[in-house]
Amino acid sequence: MRKDRGQAGPVELRLISLFASLFFSVPTAFFIWLGVNRELAYWGGFLSSHYLIACIIIFAMMALLLPGLFPSILGGIWRGILNIERWWGW
């Protein structure tokens, strides 16, 4: 028996979830990088854009390896960002 060609296989599903997660993970990585650089500006430091690219790659790998858990991880990161901003008083 042949497989139904209308259904996507596991590789296709992971790639689709990877591209969908980039829609949320790229702004998240940017806000983390921007927040850290804004805080480091008070101390005279700065993180290069290589750290931003590394953060995006880490998020992409997490989305590829843990597609079911990635939305919870990203939600926890956003809750952490909001808590830190409230704590810093922004």
Phi and psi in degrees as a GROMACS rama.xvg file:
@    title "Ramachandran Plot"
@    xaxis  label "Phi"
@    yaxis  label "Psi"
@TYPE xy
-91.7634  150.965  ARG-2
-72.6204  152.893  LYS-3
-73.2688  120.403  ASP-4
-75.1902  -8.26319  ARG-5
-76.5333  -19.5695  GLY-6
-95.3637  139.651  GLN-7
-82.5119  145.217  ALA-8
-81.4856  178.915  GLY-9
-62.8924  -33.7449  PRO-10
-68.0047  -43.3055  VAL-11
-65.4821  -39.3854  GLU-12
-64.3545  -39.7636  LEU-13
-66.9521  -39.5492  ARG-14
-67.669  -39.3581  LEU-15
-64.2875  -42.9404  ILE-16
-67.5141  -31.7855  SER-17
-64.3674  -48.2321  LEU-18
-66.5577  -35.9106  PHE-19
-68.2263  -36.2945  ALA-20
-71.5174  -26.9027  SER-21
-63.9328  -27.476  LEU-22
-61.1342  -33.0214  PHE-23
-99.6717  -32.7077  PHE-24
-78.0799  -29.6012  SER-25
-65.9124  -48.5051  VAL-26
-62.6369  -34.5727  PRO-27
-63.8622  -45.8206  THR-28
-62.4468  -38.6012  ALA-29
-65.0206  -43.5694  PHE-30
-66.5731  -36.5728  PHE-31
-64.5906  -47.3634  ILE-32
-62.2461  -43.2902  TRP-33
-66.173  -41.7338  LEU-34
-64.4225  -42.2863  GLY-35
-66.2302  -41.8049  VAL-36
-67.4887  -34.9227  ASN-37
-65.6517  -39.4515  ARG-38
-71.6464  -39.1329  GLU-39
-68.3884  -23.0538  LEU-40
-63.0848  -29.7724  ALA-41
-67.9143  -27.1626  TYR-42
-100.593  -1.86562  TRP-43
88.6572  16.2866  GLY-44
-109.062  173.532  GLY-45
-161.701  140.08  PHE-46
-99.9414  134.422  LEU-47
-72.846  171.813  SER-48
-70.817  -11.9825  SER-49
-63.6596  -32.8746  HIS-50
-68.7562  -35.586  TYR-51
-63.925  -45.3527  LEU-52
-64.7773  -39.8372  ILE-53
-64.1993  -39.038  ALA-54
-64.8982  -41.2103  CYS-55
-64.2228  -40.9772  ILE-56
-65.3445  -39.9503  ILE-57
-63.0649  -44.1256  ILE-58
-62.7986  -39.4826  PHE-59
-65.4616  -40.2131  ALA-60
-66.3812  -40.0305  MET-61
-63.5421  -40.3551  MET-62
-66.5726  -33.8811  ALA-63
-75.7151  -40.2364  LEU-64
-84.7812  -31.377  LEU-65
-126.74  67.0391  LEU-66
-66.0095  -30.3676  PRO-67
-80.5189  -26.8879  GLY-68
-94.7692  -17.6218  LEU-69
-60.9067  -42.1931  PHE-70
-59.8321  -36.405  PRO-71
-67.3645  -39.7921  SER-72
-63.9464  -45.0803  ILE-73
-65.5108  -38.0094  LEU-74
-63.8643  -40.4005  GLY-75
-64.1314  -37.2633  GLY-76
-65.2095  -43.0118  ILE-77
-64.8702  -39.6283  TRP-78
-63.3184  -37.8641  ARG-79
-65.5762  -40.7221  GLY-80
-61.2295  -45.036  ILE-81
-65.3697  -38.811  LEU-82
-65.6251  -40.5713  ASN-83
-65.8986  -40.9834  ILE-84
-65.6955  -37.3123  GLU-85
-66.1973  -38.0819  ARG-86
-68.1207  -39.6525  TRP-87
-77.2625  -14.9667  TRP-88
84.1627  27.7232  GLY-89
